[in-house]
Amino acid sequence: MAGTTRRGCAQKDRIQGLEEKIAWLEGQCDEQGQEISALQRELSELKQNFRMLWQKVGDPYATRDEKDEVPPPHY
């Protein structure tokens, strides 16, 4: 009967250890989910800022007419 009690106690310890690991993993998942949400919000904001800047500046690689170019100050 003592062997049965030891096995029962070992199983309880093992189950408790597994439950602790699961709780820790759930906490990690929650933290990562919050971090991902924050990064998605930041990315959306950066995309919006980029679109507004693009609208103000236009395509920086587009060629302009020479008449629109401002001569350097030493001319």
HELIX and SHEET records of a PDB file:
HELIX    1   1 ALA A    2  VAL A   57  1                                  56    
HELIX    2   2 GLU A   66  ASP A   68  5                                   3    
END                                                                             
